[in-house]
Structure formats: C-alpha cells, structure tokens
Amino acid sequence: NAGVTQTPKFQVLKTGQSMTLQCAQDMNHNSMYWYRQDPGMGLRLIYYSASEGTTDKGEVPNGYNVSRLNKREFSLRLESAAPSQTSVYFCASRGLAGGPSVETQYFGPGTRLLVL
Amino acid sequence: RKEVEQDPGPFNVPEGATVAFNCTYSNSASQSFFWYRQDCRKEPKLLMSVYSSGNEDGRFTAQLNRASQYISLLIRDSKLSDSATYLCVVNLGFKTIFGAGTRLFVKA
C-alpha cells in the first residue's frame, strides 16, 4: 500500500496563477482532508470530505476549492494564488487505527508551495 | 479558548531524561484521542492512541482523564531520535482537531 500520495512535492507560482494539488489514498477510507501548515504553526483545516460526493469547509477555506473526484482522490485548487497562500499543504485520509471504532488520520508527505 | 491546548514548549532535555507533555481539550463530546509526532518538514505520523485505562508502547506511556478533559504523554529514557514536535489530537465527529504541538529537543 502506498498510503496517501500527493503531487507535486514542490511548486512555485506567481501571484494570480492557478494550480491544483492532487491527493490519492489506497486505504479505502471514506473521509479525506486538506490542511495547511505555516512555519512554526499548527495544522489548519481547509476543507474536508466525510464521504464520496460531499465536501465541507474547514477553518480557512477562503481562496480554495476542492473536488472529491471518487473515493480515492481529493484535489485542492487555488484559483488565483496569493503570497499569503505560501505554505505546506498536507492531505490526509481517516480510517481505523487498530482499535474497534477508533479512526485516525494518515497523512501524505505534503506539497511545499511558494507564491511570489 | 482553543479546542486543544498543549504545553507551549520547547522542552530541552538531556539524553536519558523523562519528559511529560500535557494537553487539555474543551469539548466533552470528543470521542477518541491520539498523540502524533512530526519531524521537521515532514508529515505528522501517529505515535499512539490514548485510552482511559492508560496505555504503554515501549518507552511511551499515554493517559486520558475524561473527567478533567486532560491527556498526557510520558517519554522515559529519552533518545536523540525523540527530538520532534508532539501533537495532541482529538476526534470530534468527522473532524480531527490538532493541538499546536510541543517541540522536544533531546541533547547528548
């Protein structure tokens, strides 16, 4: 199992450019999440998808859109990038953690985005 | 008030020391609890789940007190490789809430 994969690993954008961050999981998890993490800061939830076909806003959704393409894939789109969106973006999926009815999150390796 | 609050850190300890991290959560409806570890510039990884009965994994012991809404992590015999940020994590419905993390530096 690859777990959670993210592409690209690194990206440099100019202000106003658009891009899509890709995320896929092969663990058959229902829920998927997008976070951003700024230097020295904690994780902030951008959007999440509790199941295929549903998406909901998290703590910091402005400037982002998401698509839950199927059960495996959850993409994050920046329509018009701004320097404030410079960050590390983590995708995660949530599934059983070994205990009965105990689910936890498994993260991808992250995408490092710089917006100039 | 933050939903999950942790010791601000950083903790600087010598090898072999015992170190304890504390965490409180604000929502009594929280369902499950975890400690994650995050190395510099890497993704967070599950360290261990936390149960009311307490649980141990080698040098790591986690405790949960639901009445006080308090979670702890004890690391015994610290190793250089334990240097990382430790995140207290709580599940609430479909959301998973992460604390800001406590940085640990273990020095030779």
Interface residues (C-beta under 8 A of the other chain):
Chain A: S31 Y33 M41 G42 L43 L45 Y48 A50 D56 G58 V88 F90 A92 R94 A97 G98 G99 V102 E103 T104 Q105 Y106 F107 G108 P109 G110
Chain B: S32 F34 R41 K42 E43 P44 K45 L46 S49 Y51 L87 V89 N91 F94 K95 T96 F98 G99 A100 G101
